[in-house]
Amino acid sequence: MEGEMKGMTEKEISVRVTRLAKKRTADAMVGDDSHLQSPANKRTPLIEISHFSIPSTKDLGMELPKLKCRTKGKNMKNVREIEVKFDDSQICDGYVADIYDYLHNMEKEAKRRPLQDYIEKIQKDVTANMRGVLVDWLVEVAGEYKLQSDTLYLSVSYIDRFLSINPINKQRLQLLGVSSMLIASKFEEINPPTIDDFCYITDNTYRKEDLVKMEADILKSLKFEVSSPTILTFLRRLARISEEDCKYQNLEFELLGCYLAELSLLDYYCLKFLPSMIASSVVFLSRFIFHPDKHPWNAKLEKYSGYKAADLKECVVLIQDLQLAKRGGSFVAIREKYNKHKFKQVGLIKCPLEIPSLFFEEMRVTDN
C-alpha cells in the first residue's frame, strides 16, 4: 500500500484512505451479521395483503398516555373526548378537509382521467372483455405476490390511461398489465417483485427487455404522473365515517366494501365515474346490504362525500349488477378471493335484487 501511495498528493492519499476505511467497515458489517445478504441472493418476503383500514394505536399494541386532569365533571368529559379523538390515527383535524378537497380536485384532472370510450375511439384490437380478463388475472398476480390493494388499483389506472392514448395489439395487452403492476409495485411496495418475477408470472412469454421497454413507454405516456387518488383513497374515509353509527360489524363491512370496489375495476363502463363516486356508491350499497330496511345514506355521508343519494343511483345499480353477476359473471378471481375465510366469505353475501327507489330521492337523508 505504501508503494501505491508514492507520488500521490496529500489530498489523493486522504481520499484513498477514506475509501479503504469505508470498505473495511462494510465488510465488517457483512461478516458480523450473516443475515445481511444481497437482494439478488435472498428475496425478502413481501408484506401481507391488508384491507384498507389503518390500524389504531391499540391494534399496534401501543397505548397513548392518558391526559391528567384534577377537575371532574364537564372538564373530565372534555378530556375523554380528546383522548378518543387522538386515539384515531386517521384524524387530522384542522387540515383533513383541505386534503380531501385537494384529492377531489386531483381526481378530476384530465391528465389523471382515462377516456370513457377509449376502446371505441382509440383501440382497434382490444375489447372491453379483454380488458376485464386482464384485470381479473392481475388480481391473481397481486394475490400471488401478496401486493397491497393500492398497487392493484394504481395498476388498473395506469392501464386505462395508457390505452386512452396508445393503440396496441392484443398480444401486448398482458405485457402492458405486468409492466403497469411493476411500476405500481415500485411506487407502493416496500419490497416490490423483480422484473424476473413478472417475467415468470407470464410463463416467460416476455423478456426482461420487453418489460423495461414497456415500462418506459408507460411512464412517458403518463408523463411520470404515477400518483393519483383511487377508489380506496376515498373509501377509507367514508367507511370510517359510516362505521361511527356502530350499526355494522366493522371488519365485515370493510371487507364487503373492498369486494364491491374491486368488482368495479372489472367493468369498463365504470370509467365514466370518478373514484370518489364509486367509493360513495360502494358504501351506499354495503350499508343497504347489511340493513335493507334502513335508508343507506345520511347527512354526514352526504357532507363528506359531496354526493347526494340521487347522484349515486346509476353507479350503485351498476355495482349491484356486478355483485349479482349480471355483469362480469365470467370473471371469477375476485369472487373466489372474497369467498375465502380470511375475507370472512363476504363474496357469498347476497344482495337484495332491488333497491327501493325512495332511497334515491332528494332530501330524505338524516344524521342517523
N, C-alpha and C positions, 0 to 999 in steps of 0.2 A: 504493500500500500504506500509505503514511504517513497518507493521508486516511482510509482504512478503520479505522486504529487509533486515531483521535481519539475520545476519550470512553470508551475501554476501560480497565479497571483493569490494574494491573501483572501480575496473575495471568493475566488473559484474554490479554494480549499474549504472555506467556511460552508459554501453551498453543498460540496461533496460530503462533508462530514454530517451535515444536517440530514441529507437524503439517506445515508447509511444508518443513521440513528433511527429514523422513521421505519426503515425496512426491518431493523432488528426488533423494534417494538411490535410491529405487525406480526413478525414470525413468532415472537414470544407469545402473543395472544392466541394464535392458532395452536401453538404447541401446548399451552396450558389448558385450553378449552377445546376438547376434541369435538364438541358439538358444533363448532363454527366451521361450516363447510360451504363451499361454493354452491349457489343455487343450481348450477349445472350438474353437480354431483348428487344433490339431495333436494327433492322438491318438497317444499313446505305445504302441509295440508291446507286447503282453502277454508275460509271461515264458513260456519254453518249458515244455511239459509234462515232468514228470520222474517217474521211478519212485520208490518210497518210501524208498530208501536215502539217507541223508545222506552227502555225500562226506567222505572223510577229509582231513586236512590235506595229505597228499601229492597227493591229487586236485586240490586247490586251488592247487598249486604252492608250498606253504609247507612249510618244514622246521622241526620243533621243535628247540630247542637240545639237544645231547647232554649228558647228565649226566656230569660229570667225576668220576673216581674213581682214586685212586692205588693201590688194592689190586687183587688178582687173585683168581681162583678163585671161591669162593662169593659174595663181595661183588659181583664184577663180574656174575655171573649175576643177582643181585637187581636191579642197575642196568638190565640189559637188559629184565628183566620189567617194571620201572617204565616204561621208555621205550615198550614195546609197549602198556602199559595207557593211558598218556597220549596215545598216537597215535590212539586210538579216541575220536572226538568225542562218541559217544553214551553213553559210560560215565560214570555219576555215582555212583561208589561212596560209600556212606555214606547216601544217601537215595533211590537208584533204587528199592529195594524198597518204600519208603513211597509213592513216586509211583505205582507200579503198583497198590498196594493201594488207594490213593485212586481211581484210574481204574476199577478193578474195582467198587468200591462205587458210583461215579458212574453207571456203565452200567446198574446195577440200579435206579436211582431211577425211580419211577413217572412223574415229570414228564418224563423223557427217553426213555421207552419207548412206542412205539406199541402200540395194541391188536393182539393177534394175529389177531383176527377182525373188524376194523372194517368190512370190506366186507359181511359178513353182518349185523352189528349196527347200523352207522351209515349206510352208503351204500345208496342205493336206485337210483341211476342210473350208478354206477361199478362196473366189474367188475375182477377180477384181471388179465384180459388187457389191459384199457385201461391199467391201471397199468403193466404190462410194456411196452406200446407207448410210453408217456410216458417211462419210464426209458431205453429204447433210443434214443429221439430225443434226450434230454438228453445222452447220451454223444456224439452227433454235435455237439450245440451246444458242449459242453465242448471237443471237438477243434477246432471252427471258431474258437473264441476262445482256444485254447491255455491253457485253465484248468488249475490244479493238480488232481490227483486228489482231494485233500481237499475241494475245492469241490464236486465231483460227489457225494461220499459225504454231505456235510452237506446238500446239496440234497435228496437222496432221503430223508434223515432228517426234514427239515422237512415234506416232502410227506406222509409216513406219519403223523407226529404231528398235522398239521393235519387229515388225513382221519379220524383217530381221534376227532375232536371235532365236526367240521363236515361235515354232508352237503352235497354240491354236485352240480350237474348236469354231465353230460359235456362240455357246451360250454365250461365254465370250467376244465376239467382242465388244458389246456395253459397257461392263464393262471396257474394255481397252480404249474405246473412252472417257468415262466420267472421268476416272482416269487420263488420259493424259491431259484433259482440266482442271482438278483440279490442277495438277502440274503447267501447263502453267499459270493458273489464279493466283496462289501464286507468280509466278515469275514476272508477268506483271502488275497485277491489284493492285490498291490502296486498294480496299475493295473487295476481291475475294468472290465468293459464298462459302457457307459452304458445308461440306460433306452431311449434311441433304438436302441441295438444290439439289445436284447432285443425291442423292437417290430418291428424289421426282420427278425429271425430268424423271427418268426411271420408274415411276409408282411403286416405291419401289420394283422393281424386284430384286435389290441387297441390302444387308445390309451394314451398315457403316463399319463393319469388312471386308467385301469383298472389298470395295473401298480402305481401308487402306492397306490391303494386296497387292492388285494390284498396288497401288501407290509405295509401297516399291519394288516390283518386277521390275517396270518400271525404277525406279531410279538406281537400281543395274545394269540393262541391259544397261542403258545409261552411267554407271559409273559416275553418277551425273554431266555429261556434258549437262546441260539444256539450255545453251546459245549458239545459233547458228544463223548465218545470214540467213534470209529468203528472199523470193521474195520481200517483202516490203522494206527490208534493202536497196536494190539496186534501187527499183522502185521510192523511194522518191527522190533520187538524179537525176536519169535520167529524171523523169517527170519535175523537176525544170529546168534542162538544156534544155529540149525540149521546154519549155514554153518561153524561153528567146527570141525566134524569134517573139513572140507576134502574132502568126497566129492562136492561139487556145483560146477558152474560157476556162480559167484556171480550174474552178470548174468542168465543164462537162468533160473536158479532163482527169482530175484526177480521177473522178468517173468512167469513162469508163475504165481507167487503172485498177482500183480496181476490177471492174466487170470481166474483162478478166483474171486478176490474180487469182481471186477466182475460176473461172471456171477451171483453170489449176489444182487446188487442187483435183478436182473430178476424173481426169484421171490418172490411174495407170501408163500409158505409159509416162507420163511427168516426171517420176522419173529418166529417163535417162539424163535429162537436169539439169545443175546446176541452182540454184536460180537466179544467175546473168544473165544467158542466157534467162530464162523465162521472167525476168523483161525487158530485152532488146527487146525481141520479142513482149511483150505487148505494149511497147512504139512504136515500129515499126508499129504494126497493128493499134494502136489507131490513129497514125498520118495518116496512109493510109485511115482509115475510115473517118476522118474529111476532108481530101484533097486527094481523089483518083487519081487526075490528077497530083499530085506532088510527087517527089521522097521522100519516108518517112524516109530516113536515110541521115545523113550528116557527115562531117569530125569530127565535135565536138562530136557527139554522138558515133562515132566510137572510138574516142580517149578515152573518159571517160568510155565507156562500155567495151572496149577491144575486141569488136566483129565487124567484117565486115558484111555487109548485107548478103553476101553469106553464112556466118556461121549460120545465123538465119533461113534459109529457112525452114528446117524440123519442127522446133519448131513453127514458125509463122503459117505454114499451119495447124498444129495440133490444135493450139488455135483458128484459124479461123473456123475449123470444129466444135469445141466446141461452138463457138458463133452462128454458123448457125444451131446448134442442130443436126449436122450429127453424132456427138459423144455425149454421155451423155444426150441425149434428154429426158430420163425418170427422170432425176434429176431436180427438179423444185424449190427447196428452194432458190438458188442463183438467178435464173431468176426472181422469184416473188419478192425477196428482192429489186433488182435493177430496177424493173418496177414501184416502188413507187415514188411518187412526191418528197419525201425527198432526193431521189437519182437521181433527175432530169430525171427519167424514161430512163436512159441510157441503160437499158436492152432491150428497144424497138428499139434502133438504129440499122439500117440494115447495114450489111457489104456487099460490092460487092462480087459476087460469085467467082471472080478470081483476083489474084494479078499478074500484068504483070511480066513476067519472067525477064525483063530487070532491074527491081528494085532489083533483087538479084545478078546482075552481078558485078564483081570486078571493082574497080576504077571508079565508076560512082557517087560517093558522092561528095557533095560540102559543103561549110561552111553555106549555107543558109538553 
